[in-house]
Amino acid sequence: RIRIQWVPGHVGVEGNENADIGAKEAAQGSSTPLATHSILSQPLPRNKAAAIASYTKASKQTWAEQWKTSTNGKFTRCFDDAPPS
């Protein structure tokens, strides 16, 4: 047999009232800064694939900058200014 009964909301229950206040503060951006929590101040572990992708992107950008300012390859840059692959 199933019994259905109305249960009043958390109005007037001190613990729930405090949680409600905290939730409203967090939603408005006035909660405790995340930097005060020790676990949140530590860097996140890097995903291996993301680290490789980041390194590859940075390497290609550095290579492109060096290629544009280099005195080598001036003749080649007349046809294509992209760095050789």
C-alpha positions as a Python dict, from the first residue, in 0.01 Angstrom:
ca = {
    (1, 'R'): (0, 0, 0),
    (2, 'I'): (132, 345, -95),
    (3, 'R'): (59, 641, 127),
    (4, 'I'): (94, 994, -9),
    (5, 'Q'): (131, 1273, 241),
    (6, 'W'): (210, 1641, 200),
    (7, 'V'): (536, 1745, 360),
    (8, 'P'): (586, 2113, 443),
    (9, 'G'): (880, 2299, 288),
    (10, 'H'): (1195, 2380, 478),
    (11, 'V'): (1064, 2717, 594),
    (12, 'G'): (1153, 2768, 957),
    (13, 'V'): (1409, 2485, 973),
    (14, 'E'): (1736, 2655, 1080),
    (15, 'G'): (1981, 2431, 892),
    (16, 'N'): (1784, 2456, 572),
    (17, 'E'): (1741, 2831, 612),
    (18, 'N'): (2120, 2869, 642),
    (19, 'A'): (2169, 2653, 333),
    (20, 'D'): (1916, 2867, 148),
    (21, 'I'): (2102, 3186, 243),
    (22, 'G'): (2434, 3036, 134),
    (23, 'A'): (2289, 2925, -199),
    (24, 'K'): (2152, 3273, -266),
    (25, 'E'): (2489, 3432, -179),
    (26, 'A'): (2671, 3193, -412),
    (27, 'A'): (2427, 3266, -694),
    (28, 'Q'): (2487, 3640, -650),
    (29, 'G'): (2866, 3596, -642),
    (30, 'S'): (2914, 3706, -283),
    (31, 'S'): (3024, 3373, -138),
    (32, 'T'): (3365, 3282, 3),
    (33, 'P'): (3646, 3320, -253),
    (34, 'L'): (3758, 2987, -398),
    (35, 'A'): (4123, 3068, -325),
    (36, 'T'): (4062, 3016, 48),
    (37, 'H'): (3990, 2647, -8),
    (38, 'S'): (4321, 2458, -4),
    (39, 'I'): (4217, 2187, -248),
    (40, 'L'): (4106, 2447, -502),
    (41, 'S'): (4434, 2639, -485),
    (42, 'Q'): (4629, 2342, -624),
    (43, 'P'): (4673, 2314, -1000),
    (44, 'L'): (4463, 2055, -1178),
    (45, 'P'): (4642, 1753, -1321),
    (46, 'R'): (4700, 1789, -1696),
    (47, 'N'): (4549, 1553, -1944),
    (48, 'K'): (4830, 1398, -2153),
    (49, 'A'): (4653, 1462, -2485),
    (50, 'A'): (4578, 1823, -2390),
    (51, 'A'): (4941, 1879, -2287),
    (52, 'I'): (5068, 1742, -2619),
    (53, 'A'): (4819, 1954, -2816),
    (54, 'S'): (4917, 2266, -2621),
    (55, 'Y'): (5289, 2200, -2675),
    (56, 'T'): (5236, 2135, -3047),
    (57, 'K'): (5037, 2455, -3091),
    (58, 'A'): (5296, 2664, -2906),
    (59, 'S'): (5579, 2505, -3106),
    (60, 'K'): (5407, 2582, -3436),
    (61, 'Q'): (5347, 2943, -3332),
    (62, 'T'): (5710, 2986, -3228),
    (63, 'W'): (5829, 2828, -3553),
    (64, 'A'): (5602, 3059, -3758),
    (65, 'E'): (5733, 3368, -3576),
    (66, 'Q'): (6094, 3261, -3625),
    (67, 'W'): (6031, 3186, -3992),
    (68, 'K'): (5885, 3532, -4057),
    (69, 'T'): (6180, 3712, -3895),
    (70, 'S'): (6454, 3483, -4023),
    (71, 'T'): (6698, 3591, -4294),
    (72, 'N'): (6692, 3235, -4429),
    (73, 'G'): (6434, 3137, -4688),
    (74, 'K'): (6367, 3487, -4825),
    (75, 'F'): (6332, 3349, -5177),
    (76, 'T'): (6088, 3081, -5065),
    (77, 'R'): (5878, 3338, -4874),
    (78, 'C'): (5823, 3527, -5201),
    (79, 'F'): (5600, 3238, -5310),
    (80, 'D'): (5458, 3124, -4976),
    (81, 'D'): (5510, 3302, -4646),
    (82, 'A'): (5392, 3002, -4442),
    (83, 'P'): (5673, 2817, -4266),
    (84, 'P'): (5775, 2491, -4432),
    (85, 'S'): (5618, 2185, -4277),
}
